[in-house]
């Protein structure tokens, strides 16, 4: 008989233990998930439990946002250095594509496993592992920059820790666990501010430091920042951000401890009611725009005739738009409209933008289309992440977000080959045609069959 704490009475109320099998997927999704509050500590200090718990919760969420921003800034510093380091080591564009594909495949395979690890070991272990893996990557990159060491093998070896570099999914899991269902889209949307900070400051610092202090400097800075992030994670992040019922479900008497690599348990999440349709919408609708973004560096040089600095300005514009839409606009819209309405709106705007992309002729047209494209991407990602985490139990939010985090690596893995084939065969307009056709078909399906209802976890 599982015991659950009733906050209103500060007493233990016996409730039946929730089912944990895949055949009854609702499980703990209907259980009460009390917020993380240090009741005993607050009583000892003479403060009200709710106030102290809210302050602790705010500090943890702020630290999570800061850690996500630091990791993303370092990641974009790496992106700004990698092409020049590969060229200095004598690699051609094909070899550069191979290492990018290796990184994408490793993140694709590691995402769900890392999410399951986060569910079982807690937020502290997840953040610490991710920052340590990032530190290993930057250490190998710094070694590859040394003329006295074999640069090419070290460069390819630096891709291996990428399987465990998932700070953003760890941050999404923590924010999901610490926010109420009705606040979740806005809370997840604020991570867009972190992404924008990473795009802008990471790209700026990477280019500036490599130009003034050498190509090894931004890599060393990223290594130091990630070691600092590992220390902060280990000392300041709570062991677990999940509610009491989720921890009880993970440790039911007589229940065998599940393996982190249990693929059956990971696949089981997709078979729960309301999960697979939303996940497919996330993958299918975002894939055409992902193809365009994967090929953007080549398109900016060949089609738009942009210099490297001009392409950087355009990416900074993209980062600012993402900060505004995902950090501010999506949160406001989520408080006035349902998630189903926002999902349909994102697919509709995707269709309109795709039709316009098929007709664009210069970079000014792209700048006019960029706000619509960024809005669609932000709304699709935030809304689907919120709906999917609401549809699974609190003990599986990390695994679900790990599956969601695999969507982007999937695009980076298939994108270079498929996008290059489409671009060389049909030109830039084909990306607009594909985006319009795919999203218009999905919109018709969503219009005829309503989006599965949310399965909010009660708080």
Secondary structure, DSSP 8 states (H G I E B T S, - for coil): --EEEETTTTEEEE------SGGGTTGGGGS-------HHHHHHTT--HHHHHHHHHHHHHHHHHHHHHHHHHHHHHHHHHHHHHHHHTT--HHHHHHHHHHHHHHHHHHHHHHHHHHHHH-HHHHHHHHHHHHHHHHHHHHHHT-TTS-HHHHHHHTTGGGGG--HHHHHHHHHHHHS-GGGHHHHHHTHHHHHHHIIIIIHHHHHHHHHHH-HHHHHHHHHHHHHHHHHHHHHHS-S--S-HHHHHHHT-TT-----TT-HHHHHHHHTSTTTHHHHHHHHHHHHHHHHHHHTHHHHHHHTS---HHHHHHHHHHHHHHHHHIIIIIHHHHHTTS-HHHHHHHHHHHHHHHHHHHTT--SHHHHHHHHHHHHHHHHHHHHHHHHHHHHTS-GGGHHHHHHHHHHHHHHHHHHHHHHHHHHHHHH-THHHHHHHHHHHHHHHHHHHHS----------
